[in-house]
Amino acid sequence: MKKMTINKVSGESITVLDEDDTDILDYSKQASSIMEASNVTLVETSEKILIVRPHSIESIEVSEIKVDKEKGEEIEDDEDIKEVEEHIDIITDGE
């Protein structure tokens, strides 16, 4: 499962979960296309659909997480530390 946090220029952030099985690098490349759009764009995940303005996004953080399907909660264990280390930040160049 992927966790995507969209950090807005205003300082607010939006976090969504996605049950996508795509490799994290490929998933991150797909997420980066949001910032390349010239107008309002849709971000569709298994959890929800977001309508975003790319110029209001400062960065997007994508990480792989484990979720207890019965409880619907992130699993807290030693592996979580490794997952955090493996996350990929996609940061704009100020444009």
PDB file as gemmi writes it, atoms N, CA and C in Angstrom:
CRYST1    1.000    1.000    1.000  90.00  90.00  90.00 P 1                      
ATOM      1  N   MET A   1       0.847  -1.176   0.000  1.00  0.00           N  
ATOM      2  CA  MET A   1       0.000   0.000   0.000  1.00  0.00           C  
ATOM      3  C   MET A   1       0.891   1.237   0.000  1.00  0.00           C  
ATOM      4  N   LYS A   2       0.472   2.242  -0.726  1.00  0.00           N  
ATOM      5  CA  LYS A   2       1.224   3.492  -0.800  1.00  0.00           C  
ATOM      6  C   LYS A   2       0.531   4.566   0.043  1.00  0.00           C  
ATOM      7  N   LYS A   3       1.342   5.424   0.613  1.00  0.00           N  
ATOM      8  CA  LYS A   3       0.849   6.587   1.342  1.00  0.00           C  
ATOM      9  C   LYS A   3       1.403   7.809   0.622  1.00  0.00           C  
ATOM     10  N   MET A   4       0.520   8.675   0.154  1.00  0.00           N  
ATOM     11  CA  MET A   4       0.938   9.880  -0.576  1.00  0.00           C  
ATOM     12  C   MET A   4       0.525  11.102   0.234  1.00  0.00           C  
ATOM     13  N   THR A   5       1.497  11.946   0.523  1.00  0.00           N  
ATOM     14  CA  THR A   5       1.218  13.198   1.212  1.00  0.00           C  
ATOM     15  C   THR A   5       1.543  14.335   0.262  1.00  0.00           C  
ATOM     16  N   ILE A   6       0.533  15.137  -0.035  1.00  0.00           N  
ATOM     17  CA  ILE A   6       0.696  16.301  -0.910  1.00  0.00           C  
ATOM     18  C   ILE A   6       0.847  17.513  -0.008  1.00  0.00           C  
ATOM     19  N   ASN A   7       2.020  18.139  -0.062  1.00  0.00           N  
ATOM     20  CA  ASN A   7       2.296  19.326   0.743  1.00  0.00           C  
ATOM     21  C   ASN A   7       2.040  20.569  -0.096  1.00  0.00           C  
ATOM     22  N   LYS A   8       1.112  21.385   0.393  1.00  0.00           N  
ATOM     23  CA  LYS A   8       0.726  22.583  -0.351  1.00  0.00           C  
ATOM     24  C   LYS A   8       1.615  23.768   0.009  1.00  0.00           C  
ATOM     25  N   VAL A   9       1.668  24.733  -0.870  1.00  0.00           N  
ATOM     26  CA  VAL A   9       2.447  25.949  -0.660  1.00  0.00           C  
ATOM     27  C   VAL A   9       1.982  26.663   0.609  1.00  0.00           C  
ATOM     28  N   SER A  10       0.698  26.553   0.936  1.00  0.00           N  
ATOM     29  CA  SER A  10       0.126  27.215   2.108  1.00  0.00           C  
ATOM     30  C   SER A  10       0.574  26.591   3.423  1.00  0.00           C  
ATOM     31  N   GLY A  11       1.265  25.440   3.359  1.00  0.00           N  
ATOM     32  CA  GLY A  11       1.713  24.764   4.566  1.00  0.00           C  
ATOM     33  C   GLY A  11       0.806  23.610   4.972  1.00  0.00           C  
ATOM     34  N   GLU A  12      -0.366  23.536   4.394  1.00  0.00           N  
ATOM     35  CA  GLU A  12      -1.285  22.437   4.674  1.00  0.00           C  
ATOM     36  C   GLU A  12      -0.815  21.197   3.922  1.00  0.00           C  
ATOM     37  N   SER A  13      -1.263  20.021   4.374  1.00  0.00           N  
ATOM     38  CA  SER A  13      -0.944  18.795   3.645  1.00  0.00           C  
ATOM     39  C   SER A  13      -2.182  17.911   3.566  1.00  0.00           C  
ATOM     40  N   ILE A  14      -2.212  17.101   2.532  1.00  0.00           N  
ATOM     41  CA  ILE A  14      -3.294  16.146   2.296  1.00  0.00           C  
ATOM     42  C   ILE A  14      -2.640  14.774   2.179  1.00  0.00           C  
ATOM     43  N   THR A  15      -3.108  13.812   2.974  1.00  0.00           N  
ATOM     44  CA  THR A  15      -2.557  12.463   2.922  1.00  0.00           C  
ATOM     45  C   THR A  15      -3.634  11.494   2.464  1.00  0.00           C  
ATOM     46  N   VAL A  16      -3.284  10.657   1.499  1.00  0.00           N  
ATOM     47  CA  VAL A  16      -4.206   9.634   1.000  1.00  0.00           C  
ATOM     48  C   VAL A  16      -3.472   8.301   0.932  1.00  0.00           C  
ATOM     49  N   LEU A  17      -4.247   7.231   1.049  1.00  0.00           N  
ATOM     50  CA  LEU A  17      -3.718   5.882   0.906  1.00  0.00           C  
ATOM     51  C   LEU A  17      -4.152   5.327  -0.437  1.00  0.00           C  
ATOM     52  N   ASP A  18      -3.313   4.473  -1.005  1.00  0.00           N  
ATOM     53  CA  ASP A  18      -3.630   3.871  -2.295  1.00  0.00           C  
ATOM     54  C   ASP A  18      -3.187   2.413  -2.282  1.00  0.00           C  
ATOM     55  N   GLU A  19      -4.084   1.513  -2.630  1.00  0.00           N  
ATOM     56  CA  GLU A  19      -3.783   0.084  -2.637  1.00  0.00           C  
ATOM     57  C   GLU A  19      -3.103  -0.358  -3.936  1.00  0.00           C  
ATOM     58  N   ASP A  20      -2.350   0.503  -4.530  1.00  0.00           N  
ATOM     59  CA  ASP A  20      -1.643   0.229  -5.781  1.00  0.00           C  
ATOM     60  C   ASP A  20      -0.433  -0.669  -5.522  1.00  0.00           C  
ATOM     61  N   ASP A  21      -0.232  -1.674  -6.369  1.00  0.00           N  
ATOM     62  CA  ASP A  21       0.892  -2.599  -6.218  1.00  0.00           C  
ATOM     63  C   ASP A  21       2.110  -2.210  -7.049  1.00  0.00           C  
ATOM     64  N   THR A  22       2.047  -1.075  -7.713  1.00  0.00           N  
ATOM     65  CA  THR A  22       3.151  -0.600  -8.540  1.00  0.00           C  
ATOM     66  C   THR A  22       4.403  -0.397  -7.688  1.00  0.00           C  
ATOM     67  N   ASP A  23       5.560  -0.668  -8.268  1.00  0.00           N  
ATOM     68  CA  ASP A  23       6.839  -0.397  -7.619  1.00  0.00           C  
ATOM     69  C   ASP A  23       6.857   1.063  -7.157  1.00  0.00           C  
ATOM     70  N   ILE A  24       7.450   1.330  -5.989  1.00  0.00           N  
ATOM     71  CA  ILE A  24       7.404   2.678  -5.407  1.00  0.00           C  
ATOM     72  C   ILE A  24       8.067   3.724  -6.313  1.00  0.00           C  
ATOM     73  N   LEU A  25       9.124   3.358  -7.025  1.00  0.00           N  
ATOM     74  CA  LEU A  25       9.777   4.316  -7.921  1.00  0.00           C  
ATOM     75  C   LEU A  25       8.850   4.680  -9.077  1.00  0.00           C  
ATOM     76  N   ASP A  26       8.234   3.686  -9.703  1.00  0.00           N  
ATOM     77  CA  ASP A  26       7.302   3.954 -10.799  1.00  0.00           C  
ATOM     78  C   ASP A  26       6.086   4.737 -10.308  1.00  0.00           C  
ATOM     79  N   TYR A  27       5.597   4.390  -9.129  1.00  0.00           N  
ATOM     80  CA  TYR A  27       4.449   5.097  -8.552  1.00  0.00           C  
ATOM     81  C   TYR A  27       4.805   6.567  -8.318  1.00  0.00           C  
ATOM     82  N   SER A  28       6.016   6.804  -7.816  1.00  0.00           N  
ATOM     83  CA  SER A  28       6.465   8.178  -7.558  1.00  0.00           C  
ATOM     84  C   SER A  28       6.594   8.973  -8.847  1.00  0.00           C  
ATOM     85  N   LYS A  29       7.067   8.312  -9.903  1.00  0.00           N  
ATOM     86  CA  LYS A  29       7.157   8.992 -11.205  1.00  0.00           C  
ATOM     87  C   LYS A  29       5.770   9.379 -11.699  1.00  0.00           C  
ATOM     88  N   GLN A  30       4.795   8.484 -11.501  1.00  0.00           N  
ATOM     89  CA  GLN A  30       3.410   8.808 -11.886  1.00  0.00           C  
ATOM     90  C   GLN A  30       2.896   9.991 -11.065  1.00  0.00           C  
ATOM     91  N   ALA A  31       3.205   9.992  -9.769  1.00  0.00           N  
ATOM     92  CA  ALA A  31       2.762  11.086  -8.898  1.00  0.00           C  
ATOM     93  C   ALA A  31       3.396  12.411  -9.313  1.00  0.00           C  
ATOM     94  N   SER A  32       4.626  12.363  -9.785  1.00  0.00           N  
ATOM     95  CA  SER A  32       5.304  13.605 -10.175  1.00  0.00           C  
ATOM     96  C   SER A  32       4.638  14.263 -11.379  1.00  0.00           C  
ATOM     97  N   SER A  33       3.933  13.486 -12.179  1.00  0.00           N  
ATOM     98  CA  SER A  33       3.246  14.061 -13.339  1.00  0.00           C  
ATOM     99  C   SER A  33       2.164  15.050 -12.920  1.00  0.00           C  
ATOM    100  N   ILE A  34       1.693  14.933 -11.689  1.00  0.00           N  
ATOM    101  CA  ILE A  34       0.708  15.889 -11.159  1.00  0.00           C  
ATOM    102  C   ILE A  34       1.280  17.298 -11.224  1.00  0.00           C  
ATOM    103  N   MET A  35       2.546  17.419 -10.869  1.00  0.00           N  
ATOM    104  CA  MET A  35       3.175  18.734 -10.792  1.00  0.00           C  
ATOM    105  C   MET A  35       3.526  19.289 -12.160  1.00  0.00           C  
ATOM    106  N   GLU A  36       3.550  18.439 -13.167  1.00  0.00           N  
ATOM    107  CA  GLU A  36       3.849  18.881 -14.528  1.00  0.00           C  
ATOM    108  C   GLU A  36       2.621  19.395 -15.256  1.00  0.00           C  
ATOM    109  N   ALA A  37       1.442  19.110 -14.720  1.00  0.00           N  
ATOM    110  CA  ALA A  37       0.207  19.548 -15.365  1.00  0.00           C  
ATOM    111  C   ALA A  37       0.114  21.068 -15.351  1.00  0.00           C  
ATOM    112  N   SER A  38      -0.514  21.629 -16.366  1.00  0.00           N  
ATOM    113  CA  SER A  38      -0.609  23.085 -16.454  1.00  0.00           C  
ATOM    114  C   SER A  38      -1.908  23.631 -15.869  1.00  0.00           C  
ATOM    115  N   ASN A  39      -2.817  22.738 -15.528  1.00  0.00           N  
ATOM    116  CA  ASN A  39      -4.118  23.176 -15.035  1.00  0.00           C  
ATOM    117  C   ASN A  39      -4.594  22.228 -13.940  1.00  0.00           C  
ATOM    118  N   VAL A  40      -5.806  22.429 -13.485  1.00  0.00           N  
ATOM    119  CA  VAL A  40      -6.404  21.554 -12.477  1.00  0.00           C  
ATOM    120  C   VAL A  40      -6.351  20.116 -12.967  1.00  0.00           C  
ATOM    121  N   THR A  41      -5.990  19.198 -12.070  1.00  0.00           N  
ATOM    122  CA  THR A  41      -5.875  17.791 -12.448  1.00  0.00           C  
ATOM    123  C   THR A  41      -6.506  16.899 -11.386  1.00  0.00           C  
ATOM    124  N   LEU A  42      -6.866  15.694 -11.779  1.00  0.00           N  
ATOM    125  CA  LEU A  42      -7.443  14.717 -10.864  1.00  0.00           C  
ATOM    126  C   LEU A  42      -6.354  13.773 -10.387  1.00  0.00           C  
ATOM    127  N   VAL A  43      -6.356  13.490  -9.092  1.00  0.00           N  
ATOM    128  CA  VAL A  43      -5.471  12.500  -8.505  1.00  0.00           C  
ATOM    129  C   VAL A  43      -6.376  11.395  -7.991  1.00  0.00           C  
ATOM    130  N   GLU A  44      -6.341  10.257  -8.678  1.00  0.00           N  
ATOM    131  CA  GLU A  44      -7.231   9.160  -8.326  1.00  0.00           C  
ATOM    132  C   GLU A  44      -6.455   8.075  -7.579  1.00  0.00           C  
ATOM    133  N   THR A  45      -6.924   7.754  -6.375  1.00  0.00           N  
ATOM    134  CA  THR A  45      -6.360   6.660  -5.597  1.00  0.00           C  
ATOM    135  C   THR A  45      -7.489   5.697  -5.258  1.00  0.00           C  
ATOM    136  N   SER A  46      -7.145   4.572  -4.648  1.00  0.00           N  
ATOM    137  CA  SER A  46      -8.186   3.623  -4.260  1.00  0.00           C  
ATOM    138  C   SER A  46      -9.049   4.170  -3.134  1.00  0.00           C  
ATOM    139  N   GLU A  47      -8.550   5.168  -2.422  1.00  0.00           N  
ATOM    140  CA  GLU A  47      -9.277   5.750  -1.295  1.00  0.00           C  
ATOM    141  C   GLU A  47     -10.220   6.875  -1.708  1.00  0.00           C  
ATOM    142  N   LYS A  48      -9.767   7.733  -2.618  1.00  0.00           N  
ATOM    143  CA  LYS A  48     -10.563   8.902  -3.019  1.00  0.00           C  
ATOM    144  C   LYS A  48      -9.997   9.530  -4.275  1.00  0.00           C  
ATOM    145  N   ILE A  49     -10.714  10.489  -4.792  1.00  0.00           N  
ATOM    146  CA  ILE A  49     -10.244  11.276  -5.932  1.00  0.00           C  
ATOM    147  C   ILE A  49     -10.071  12.712  -5.454  1.00  0.00           C  
ATOM    148  N   LEU A  50      -8.887  13.267  -5.694  1.00  0.00           N  
ATOM    149  CA  LEU A  50      -8.607  14.656  -5.331  1.00  0.00           C  
ATOM    150  C   LEU A  50      -8.573  15.501  -6.588  1.00  0.00           C  
ATOM    151  N   ILE A  51      -9.061  16.711  -6.483  1.00  0.00           N  
ATOM    152  CA  ILE A  51      -8.959  17.695  -7.560  1.00  0.00           C  
ATOM    153  C   ILE A  51      -7.950  18.730  -7.062  1.00  0.00           C  
ATOM    154  N   VAL A  52      -6.812  18.827  -7.759  1.00  0.00           N  
ATOM    155  CA  VAL A  52      -5.740  19.700  -7.281  1.00  0.00           C  
ATOM    156  C   VAL A  52      -5.283  20.683  -8.352  1.00  0.00           C  
ATOM    157  N   ARG A  53      -4.739  21.777  -7.873  1.00  0.00           N  
ATOM    158  CA  ARG A  53      -4.093  22.760  -8.741  1.00  0.00           C  
ATOM    159  C   ARG A  53      -2.584  22.565  -8.587  1.00  0.00           C  
ATOM    160  N   PRO A  54      -1.917  22.135  -9.622  1.00  0.00           N  
ATOM    161  CA  PRO A  54      -0.486  21.835  -9.517  1.00  0.00           C  
ATOM    162  C   PRO A  54       0.362  22.992  -8.996  1.00  0.00           C  
ATOM    163  N   HIS A  55      -0.003  24.229  -9.328  1.00  0.00           N  
ATOM    164  CA  HIS A  55       0.818  25.360  -8.886  1.00  0.00           C  
ATOM    165  C   HIS A  55       0.719  25.597  -7.375  1.00  0.00           C  
ATOM    166  N   SER A  56      -0.246  24.952  -6.706  1.00  0.00           N  
ATOM    167  CA  SER A  56      -0.374  25.117  -5.258  1.00  0.00           C  
ATOM    168  C   SER A  56       0.350  24.014  -4.486  1.00  0.00           C  
ATOM    169  N   ILE A  57       1.012  23.093  -5.198  1.00  0.00           N  
ATOM    170  CA  ILE A  57       1.719  21.979  -4.558  1.00  0.00           C  
ATOM    171  C   ILE A  57       3.198  22.313  -4.439  1.00  0.00           C  
ATOM    172  N   GLU A  58       3.715  22.171  -3.219  1.00  0.00           N  
ATOM    173  CA  GLU A  58       5.142  22.396  -3.003  1.00  0.00           C  
ATOM    174  C   GLU A  58       5.936  21.098  -3.161  1.00  0.00           C  
ATOM    175  N   SER A  59       5.401  20.002  -2.641  1.00  0.00           N  
ATOM    176  CA  SER A  59       6.082  18.714  -2.760  1.00  0.00           C  
ATOM    177  C   SER A  59       5.085  17.578  -2.566  1.00  0.00           C  
ATOM    178  N   ILE A  60       5.515  16.388  -2.980  1.00  0.00           N  
ATOM    179  CA  ILE A  60       4.715  15.184  -2.803  1.00  0.00           C  
ATOM    180  C   ILE A  60       5.622  14.126  -2.205  1.00  0.00           C  
ATOM    181  N   GLU A  61       5.195  13.521  -1.102  1.00  0.00           N  
ATOM    182  CA  GLU A  61       5.959  12.457  -0.473  1.00  0.00           C  
ATOM    183  C   GLU A  61       5.207  11.147  -0.672  1.00  0.00           C  
ATOM    184  N   VAL A  62       5.915  10.136  -1.151  1.00  0.00           N  
ATOM    185  CA  VAL A  62       5.320   8.823  -1.380  1.00  0.00           C  
ATOM    186  C   VAL A  62       6.096   7.805  -0.558  1.00  0.00           C  
ATOM    187  N   SER A  63       5.380   6.958   0.175  1.00  0.00           N  
ATOM    188  CA  SER A  63       6.045   5.905   0.938  1.00  0.00           C  
ATOM    189  C   SER A  63       5.229   4.622   0.870  1.00  0.00           C  
ATOM    190  N   GLU A  64       5.924   3.519   1.071  1.00  0.00           N  
ATOM    191  CA  GLU A  64       5.290   2.203   1.110  1.00  0.00           C  
ATOM    192  C   GLU A  64       4.957   1.917   2.561  1.00  0.00           C  
ATOM    193  N   ILE A  65       3.728   1.525   2.845  1.00  0.00           N  
ATOM    194  CA  ILE A  65       3.343   1.224   4.223  1.00  0.00           C  
ATOM    195  C   ILE A  65       2.670  -0.135   4.299  1.00  0.00           C  
ATOM    196  N   LYS A  66       2.630  -0.674   5.505  1.00  0.00           N  
ATOM    197  CA  LYS A  66       1.898  -1.902   5.776  1.00  0.00           C  
ATOM    198  C   LYS A  66       0.671  -1.534   6.598  1.00  0.00           C  
ATOM    199  N   VAL A  67      -0.456  -2.132   6.259  1.00  0.00           N  
ATOM    200  CA  VAL A  67      -1.698  -1.832   6.958  1.00  0.00           C  
ATOM    201  C   VAL A  67      -2.332  -3.124   7.431  1.00  0.00           C  
ATOM    202  N   ASP A  68      -2.795  -3.126   8.676  1.00  0.00           N  
ATOM    203  CA  ASP A  68      -3.564  -4.249   9.214  1.00  0.00           C  
ATOM    204  C   ASP A  68      -4.949  -4.148   8.596  1.00  0.00           C  
ATOM    205  N   LYS A  69      -5.261  -5.050   7.677  1.00  0.00           N  
ATOM    206  CA  LYS A  69      -6.527  -4.960   6.928  1.00  0.00           C  
ATOM    207  C   LYS A  69      -7.742  -5.086   7.829  1.00  0.00           C  
ATOM    208  N   GLU A  70      -7.631  -5.833   8.932  1.00  0.00           N  
ATOM    209  CA  GLU A  70      -8.764  -5.990   9.842  1.00  0.00           C  
ATOM    210  C   GLU A  70      -9.048  -4.706  10.612  1.00  0.00           C  
ATOM    211  N   LYS A  71      -7.980  -4.057  11.076  1.00  0.00           N  
ATOM    212  CA  LYS A  71      -8.132  -2.836  11.874  1.00  0.00           C  
ATOM    213  C   LYS A  71      -8.109  -1.573  11.025  1.00  0.00           C  
ATOM    214  N   GLY A  72      -7.553  -1.669   9.818  1.00  0.00           N  
ATOM    215  CA  GLY A  72      -7.427  -0.501   8.965  1.00  0.00           C  
ATOM    216  C   GLY A  72      -6.406   0.487   9.477  1.00  0.00           C  
ATOM    217  N   GLU A  73      -5.396  -0.006  10.214  1.00  0.00           N  
ATOM    218  CA  GLU A  73      -4.381   0.865  10.806  1.00  0.00           C  
ATOM    219  C   GLU A  73      -3.000   0.481  10.290  1.00  0.00           C  
ATOM    220  N   GLU A  74      -2.088   1.455  10.301  1.00  0.00           N  
ATOM    221  CA  GLU A  74      -0.704   1.164   9.939  1.00  0.00           C  
ATOM    222  C   GLU A  74      -0.108   0.229  10.972  1.00  0.00           C  
ATOM    223  N   ILE A  75       0.720  -0.712  10.512  1.00  0.00           N  
ATOM    224  CA  ILE A  75       1.368  -1.648  11.420  1.00  0.00           C  
ATOM    225  C   ILE A  75       2.621  -0.997  11.980  1.00  0.00           C  
ATOM    226  N   GLU A  76       2.725  -0.982  13.291  1.00  0.00           N  
ATOM    227  CA  GLU A  76       3.880  -0.407  13.970  1.00  0.00           C  
ATOM    228  C   GLU A  76       4.828  -1.530  14.353  1.00  0.00           C  
ATOM    229  N   ASP A  77       5.966  -1.635  13.703  1.00  0.00           N  
ATOM    230  CA  ASP A  77       6.989  -2.606  14.076  1.00  0.00           C  
ATOM    231  C   ASP A  77       8.338  -2.133  13.570  1.00  0.00           C  
ATOM    232  N   ASP A  78       9.356  -2.938  13.763  1.00  0.00           N  
ATOM    233  CA  ASP A  78      10.706  -2.548  13.355  1.00  0.00           C  
ATOM    234  C   ASP A  78      10.817  -2.312  11.860  1.00  0.00           C  
ATOM    235  N   GLU A  79       9.979  -2.988  11.080  1.00  0.00           N  
ATOM    236  CA  GLU A  79      10.008  -2.814   9.635  1.00  0.00           C  
ATOM    237  C   GLU A  79       9.579  -1.410   9.242  1.00  0.00           C  
ATOM    238  N   ASP A  80       8.741  -0.750  10.079  1.00  0.00           N  
ATOM    239  CA  ASP A  80       8.293   0.604   9.755  1.00  0.00           C  
ATOM    240  C   ASP A  80       9.467   1.563   9.645  1.00  0.00           C  
ATOM    241  N   ILE A  81      10.488   1.358  10.458  1.00  0.00           N  
ATOM    242  CA  ILE A  81      11.669   2.231  10.389  1.00  0.00           C  
ATOM    243  C   ILE A  81      12.313   2.097   9.016  1.00  0.00           C  
ATOM    244  N   LYS A  82      12.428   0.872   8.527  1.00  0.00           N  
ATOM    245  CA  LYS A  82      13.003   0.646   7.207  1.00  0.00           C  
ATOM    246  C   LYS A  82      12.130   1.284   6.131  1.00  0.00           C  
ATOM    247  N   GLU A  83      10.793   1.178   6.285  1.00  0.00           N  
ATOM    248  CA  GLU A  83       9.883   1.764   5.298  1.00  0.00           C  
ATOM    249  C   GLU A  83      10.066   3.275   5.212  1.00  0.00           C  
ATOM    250  N   VAL A  84      10.206   3.913   6.352  1.00  0.00           N  
ATOM    251  CA  VAL A  84      10.384   5.371   6.361  1.00  0.00           C  
ATOM    252  C   VAL A  84      11.670   5.735   5.649  1.00  0.00           C  
ATOM    253  N   GLU A  85      12.711   4.940   5.859  1.00  0.00           N  
ATOM    254  CA  GLU A  85      13.987   5.214   5.204  1.00  0.00           C  
ATOM    255  C   GLU A  85      13.893   5.026   3.701  1.00  0.00           C  
ATOM    256  N   GLU A  86      12.952   4.200   3.243  1.00  0.00           N  
ATOM    257  CA  GLU A  86      12.841   3.920   1.823  1.00  0.00           C  
ATOM    258  C   GLU A  86      11.913   4.897   1.091  1.00  0.00           C  
ATOM    259  N   HIS A  87      11.312   5.828   1.814  1.00  0.00           N  
ATOM    260  CA  HIS A  87      10.369   6.730   1.139  1.00  0.00           C  
ATOM    261  C   HIS A  87      11.104   7.632   0.149  1.00  0.00           C  
ATOM    262  N   ILE A  88      10.338   8.138  -0.769  1.00  0.00           N  
ATOM    263  CA  ILE A  88      10.910   8.986  -1.822  1.00  0.00           C  
ATOM    264  C   ILE A  88      10.195  10.329  -1.789  1.00  0.00           C  
ATOM    265  N   ASP A  89      10.947  11.390  -1.716  1.00  0.00           N  
ATOM    266  CA  ASP A  89      10.379  12.731  -1.766  1.00  0.00           C  
ATOM    267  C   ASP A  89      10.527  13.260  -3.182  1.00  0.00           C  
ATOM    268  N   ILE A  90       9.456  13.826  -3.672  1.00  0.00           N  
ATOM    269  CA  ILE A  90       9.496  14.482  -4.964  1.00  0.00           C  
ATOM    270  C   ILE A  90       9.297  15.960  -4.667  1.00  0.00           C  
ATOM    271  N   ILE A  91      10.306  16.759  -4.932  1.00  0.00           N  
ATOM    272  CA  ILE A  91      10.261  18.167  -4.547  1.00  0.00           C  
ATOM    273  C   ILE A  91      10.392  19.030  -5.797  1.00  0.00           C  
ATOM    274  N   THR A  92       9.607  20.069  -5.843  1.00  0.00           N  
ATOM    275  CA  THR A  92       9.671  20.961  -7.001  1.00  0.00           C  
ATOM    276  C   THR A  92      10.961  21.752  -6.986  1.00  0.00           C  
ATOM    277  N   ASP A  93      11.259  22.330  -8.121  1.00  0.00           N  
ATOM    278  CA  ASP A  93      12.455  23.171  -8.210  1.00  0.00           C  
ATOM    279  C   ASP A  93      12.079  24.645  -8.069  1.00  0.00           C  
ATOM    280  N   GLY A  94      10.930  24.919  -7.450  1.00  0.00           N  
ATOM    281  CA  GLY A  94      10.537  26.295  -7.190  1.00  0.00           C  
ATOM    282  C   GLY A  94       9.666  26.897  -8.260  1.00  0.00           C  
ATOM    283  N   GLU A  95       9.319  26.145  -9.290  1.00  0.00           N  
ATOM    284  CA  GLU A  95       8.506  26.675 -10.371  1.00  0.00           C  
ATOM    285  C   GLU A  95       7.036  26.502 -10.057  1.00  0.00           C  
TER     286      GLU A  95                                                      
END                                                                             
